[in-house]
Amino acid sequence: MDTLPFIDLKKQYEAIREDLEPRLARILGDAAFIQGPEVKELETALAGFAGAAECVTCANGTDALTLPLLAWDIGPGDAVFCPAFSFIATAGVVSLRHATPVFVDVDPVTFNIDAGDLARKIRGVKAGGRLAPRAVVTVDLFGLPADYDAVRAVAGAEGLLVLEDAAQGFGGEIGGRRAGSLGAVSATSFFPAKPLGCYGDGGAVFTSDAGLADTLRSLRAHGAGADRYEHVRIGMNSRLDTLQAAVLLAKLRAFPAELLARQEAADRYDGLLRGLVETPRIPVGFRSSWAQYTVRIPGGRRDGVQRLMRERGIPTMVYYPRPLHLQPAFLAHGGGPGDCPVAERLSGEVLSLPMHPYLEAGIQGRVAEALREALRG
């Protein structure tokens, strides 16, 4: 049996080819491969889409998380609170700054950071007296924005900065306000598998603080000042190349229609899978960008179901098979089993099904039938 593509990049390319190919031809003709005019054009367009005053592009999503930590001078002795159920970059950037990630459990319905556990973990750090609470990194997991009202209430009371990790959530909304504008600073990734992805690596940081945006632009270019050979701070080399900016400009034009198509695909899955497995639940007033469509299969059956679906030609993914507080790289921080019980349970239950804006109804029917058969064993 043929295996379905998890993401149909060929169909995606066909949808944007007419806009993209002339842009690429111009860049090849001008040879402005780094910081060409398309980069500034993209930053303006992205800021407008997200509803942020400023957008600073960079080389990848990990750098997009790192740059704000640099700008805020977060480092040794600082505690940064991160959800335990996420990709390693969310907390890895904290450790790279020699700060300490403190892992917070997640909500069992949304899979996003639990504000109640955040408050408990902050109290624990303060009682320990060893670290200074500085910031919270939220994650808009699988496309769904975190509960920012609840997070800001806790963070604001403690004077903590909020960094939105919108790598999966770009295009999601809360009450009409889009991901990319929900934190004090927001970061996103343009890795090809993201809702808005380029054809390589890329990232962006959003803020409404013009002074901070200027600092971020300096930091992404080795701490440059008035010119490229004046350096006013220690920075990094993290620029989005012009070819990727052209790809993203073309894809951004198609993005609103793709978000609608993702929602239609999610609605179809909801109907096909109702009563079969636990499907995603979106809170009232929230919209997901549906980076993933993730179901839960409890009772220790997930891995067997995934194997049977693979035998039927249906690709699935597990995001994430091990929570961050149990990753070997973070065990030195003293965490262990039981610290984040919801994240630990989810890691054994979640299964992401094929999801992209060009997913056909017939293919989804095939996925649902394969899942039904796999559950029968």
N, C-alpha and C positions, 0 to 999 in steps of 0.2 A: 504494500500500500504506500502511495506517495505521502511524504511528510509535508504538512502545511508549513508555510513560512510564518514565523512568529510575528515579524513585522514586514510588510510588503513594500520594500523600498522602491522596487521597480514601478509600481503603480503610483507611489508618491512622486517619483521623479517625473513621470509622464504628466502628472497634474500641474507641475510648476515649470515644465521645460520652456514654454514660450516666453516666460518672464526671465528665467534664469540664464539661458544660453547667451543672449545679448549682453547681459551684465558680465559674465565671465570673459566674453570676447573683448570687451572694453578694458578690463583689468589686464588681460594678457597683452593687449596692445600698448597700454600705458606703462606696464611693468611696475605699478605702484603696489607692490605685494604686501607691504607693512604700513599700517596706518594710512591707507589710501582714503579718498573721500567717502567711499562706501561705508567705512567704519563709523564716521560721525553721522552719516545719514541713518545708519542702523541704530545708533544710540538714541537719536532723537525719536525715531519710530518706536523703539522699545519702551522708552520712557512714556510716550503718549499712550501706548497700549496698556501698560501696567498702571498708569495713573500716578507716576512718580515724577518729581521735578528733574531728577538727574539719573542718568544711566552711564556707567563706566564699564565698558567691555574688557575682557581679559582672556587669557589663554584657555582656561578650562573651569569647570565648576568647583574643583578643589581650591584653586586660587581665588575664586570668587568668595569662598568662605574665609580664606586666609587673610585677604586684604583688609577686611574690617577689623579683624583681631589685631593686625599690625597697627592700623590707624588708632585703635583704642588703647594701644600699648598694653595689651593683655600678655602676661608672662608668668614667670615663676611666682608661686605663692597665691595665684589666683585660681578660683574655682569657677568652672563654666559648666552649666547644667545642660545635659543632652539626653534626648530620649534613647532608651536602650534598644528600641526596635527600629533600626535604620542601617544604612550602609556605613562602612567604617569611616568614610571621609568626614561625616558629621562631627565625629569626636577626634579623629586623627589629626585634624588641623589644630585642635586645642593642644594636644600633646606635642606637636611640632613647635608650638610657641613656648614649650616648657611650662605651660599651665596644666591644671589637673581637671580632666573631665569627670563630672559627677553624674552618674547615670540615674535617670528618672524613668519610672514605669509608664506604661501607656494605657489609654482607655480601651476597654475590650470591644467597644463597638466601632470607634473610628480608627483605632490603632495609632492615634496621635498622642502627643505628650499629655499626661494626666496632671492637671493643675494642682489637684489635691496632693499628689505625691511630690510634685515640685516643691510645694510649701513645706512638706515634711523633710525633704532632703536639704532644703536651705537651712531649716532649723538645726538639722543634724550637723551640717558644716559649721554653723556659727557656734554651736555648743562645743565642737571639737577644738575650736580656737586656733587651728593650724593654717587654715586657708581663708582667704577673703573672697566672699561671693562677688562676682563681677558681671556675669552675663548668662543669658539663656539662649541656646540654639534650638529653635523649633524646627520641625520637619513637616512639610505638607505631603504626607506619605501617600503614595499611589495616586496622587492627583488631588487629594482632599485637603484644603487648608486646615491647619490646627485651629483650636478654639482660642483665638487671640484675645477676646474679651476676658476670658478666664486667666490666660497666661499673663496679660498685661496687669490685671488686678494684683496678682501675686508679685510679679517682677517690679511693678511700680512701687509697691509698699516697701520693697527691699532696696530700691534704687539700682536695680539691675538693668542692663542693656538687653534688648531683644534682637537677635539676629535670625531672620527668617531664612531657612533653607528651603527654597522653592524649586529645587532641581527637578522634582517630580510634579510639583503643583502649578507650574506656570500655566496660566489660562484658567485656573480655578478661581472661585469667587466666594466672598461672604457679603451678603446684602448688596451686591453690585460692586463691591470693592475688590479689585483683582489681586491675586498673589503677585508679589513683587512690590507691593505697597503696604504690607501688613505688619512689618517689623520696623524698628528704628532704622535698620538697614536690612535689605533683602538681597539674597544671592541666588543665582540660578545657573544651571548647566545647559549647554547645547549639545551634549553627547548625542549621537544619532538616535538612540533609543528613547530620548526624552520627548515629551509632547511637542515641543518646538526644538528640533534637532538639526544640526548642520551636518556636513559630510566629513567630519573629523572631530576635533575637540574645540570647545569654546565655552565661554562663561560671561556673566555680567553681574554687576552689583548695582542696586537701586537705592537711592536715598533722596530725601527732600532737603537735605542740608548741603548747600552749595559749597561751604568751606570744607566739609568732609569729602565731598566729591573731588575737589581739587587735590586734597591729600591722597585720595585713592589713585588719581591719575598720576601723581608723582610716584607713589609706591609701585605702581605697575611698570614703571620705566626707571628702575634702579634708583628711585628717590630723586629724580631730576627736579631742578629748580627752574630758573628763567630760560635755560637752554639745556641741551642734552649733555653738556659737559660741566654743568654746575649741579652738584648733588647736595641737597639740603637735609637728607635723611637716608637711612639705609633701606633700600627697597628690593624689588625683585624684577625679573624679566618676565612679564606676563601680558603680552599684547595679542589681541585677536587679529589674525591675518585677514587681508582684504578679500581673498577668495571666499573665505568662510562668511564674511560679512555679506557678500553678494548672495550666497546661498540662503542666508537667513532673511535677507530682504525679500527674496522671492517667496520663501516659505511663510513669512509673516503675513503676506497678502492672502495666502490660502488658509491661514491658521484659524480665523473665525469659523469658516465653513468646516474645517477639520474638527474643531471642538464640537460643533453640532453633530457631526457624523459619529464622533466618539460617544456622545450622549445617546444617540439612537442605537448604537451597538450595545451600550450598557443596558438600555431599556429592553432590548431583545433578549440579552442574556438573563435579565431579571425574570422575564416571562418564561423562558425555556427552562430555567433552573429552579423556579419556585417550588418549594416543598421537597426539593432533592438535596440541596446543600444550603448552608448559611451563606447568603449573598451579601454584598456590601450594602451598608445603610448610610445614607447621606442625611445629615441633620437639616431641619427646616432652615431655609435662608442660605444654605451653602450650595455651591456647585463644584463638582469635581472636574478636573481636566482628563481624568481616566488614563493616567499614565499606565496603570495596570488595572485589570479586573480580577480581584482576588477573592476567592471563596475560602471557607473554612471546612476542613474535614477532620473532625475530632475522633477520639477513640483509638489513636495510634494507627489509623488506616491510610494516612496521607501518602506515605512513600509507596505503598503497594498500589494505590490508585494511580499515582503518577507513572509507575512502571507499566501498568496495563494500558494507560492512555498512550504512552510512547510506543508500545507495541502496535497500537492502532493508527500510528502516524500522526498523533496529536502532540505537538510540543507544549510543555508547560514549564513553569519556573517556580522555584521557591525563593521568595524574598521575605525573610532571611532565615537560613537554617540554624543560625546561632545568634543570640542577642549580643549586643556589644559588650555588656558587662562580663560576659563569659568568654570573650575572645582572648586568646593567650597574650596578645599585645597589651591588654589592659588589666590583667590579673594582678599586676604589681600594685594597683591602686587599692587592693584589699577587698574588692567585691567578690561575690560568689553566688552559688545557687540560692534562690529564695529572695535575693535582693529586689528583683523585678519580676514577680511571678506571672503577671499577665504577658509580658514580653516572652518569657520562657515558654508559656503555654502556646502562644501564637506561633512560635518558631517550629513547633511540631505539627501545626494544623493548617497553615496557609498554603494555598496553591493558586498561582496566577495563570489564567487562561489566555490564549491569543487575543490581543487587543490592539487595534490600530484603526484609523479613520476610513480605511478602504476594505474593511472586513465585510464580506457579503453575508446576507441572511442565511443562504444555504450552507456556507462554511460553518457559521455558528450552530446551525442545526446539527451538523456532523460532530462538532465539538461536544455539544450537549448529549448527543446519543452515545458518544464514546465515554463520556463521564458516567452516564447512567449505567452502561454495561460494566464499567470498571468498578462501580460501587456494588454491583451485584456479585463481583468477584469472578 
